[in-house]
């Protein structure tokens, strides 16, 4: 696939270009590539090298994104490319985020056809996931409206490190997002992820105003799992909406962080107990056998039973709890 012209950049006096897609604002001389590895100054024009290039595609349970309150029990066509605008030392998908995986060119029209075919198998739409979707911006900006026209849902699984203008432009074509808040500590973002926390928080706040949002935090022993930090994260999230689901995921050694062992189960349980002081829905991920049912926040009735990715919506009827009759408007479903 030939390089495509990128959006969101400006010329600088010395002839270089400043990318304005994410908060890094990479300043690129001719021939230079941004931190994301996909945006390049080519003869005074910013181009992107991953337009239409798919490195991974699968029909996944929606819960795998993870999205627990968005069409529970459904499937979604998941696609990803390569590149990322952060450089997390613990990256779980480093082979495509920071590597050079083989790809196949799938133009937006063909992606829509793939999604329509997947709908026959129960898919509700397309999730842009696996690597960071914001560095695939031009492709998603073109494909998402086409998917919406066909009645298909669009989902982002993102680190949220994106500037406000491109985010606001694309949000009308997005239905849901899971945002990975790596930590609630600026030093963590700078030292371990090569990024910043504040823009991520702003992106989550903007998304929560307009679309369905869930948040994931990967708990790393001794790095971002202190009680104080978890409380700060949950206070902030509850300030937006105490019904936003928080997924506390177990870390496993990967990429450049192989010296820290996997998160102990007790750490995850302690974090969940703390989080539940502020939030209605807290789930534990990447821990085998963990029960992650959704309960009515009013009466405690089990609304959704989950066994890994097997889901049974058993306590909701006519968008109400079958026990107490409370509205279940915090779960998106037909």
MOMOGI-V642796 format. One record per helix or strand. SS is the DSSP state (H for helix, E for strand). FROM is the first residue (numbers start at 1). TO is the last residue. If there is no record, write none. Layout:
# MOMOGI-V642796
{{SS;FROM;TO} {SS;FROM;TO}}
This chain:
# MOMOGI-V642796
{{E;4;5} {E;9;11} {E;17;19} {E;27;28} {E;33;33} {E;39;42} {E;45;48} {E;53;54} {E;56;61} {H;62;64} {E;70;70} {E;75;80} {H;94;97} {E;104;105} {H;108;119} {E;123;128} {H;133;149} {E;153;158} {H;164;171} {E;176;180} {H;186;193} {H;197;210} {E;212;219} {H;227;240} {E;246;250} {E;254;254} {E;257;257} {H;265;275} {E;282;285} {E;294;295} {E;302;307} {E;310;313} {E;316;317} {E;320;321} {E;327;327} {E;332;332}}
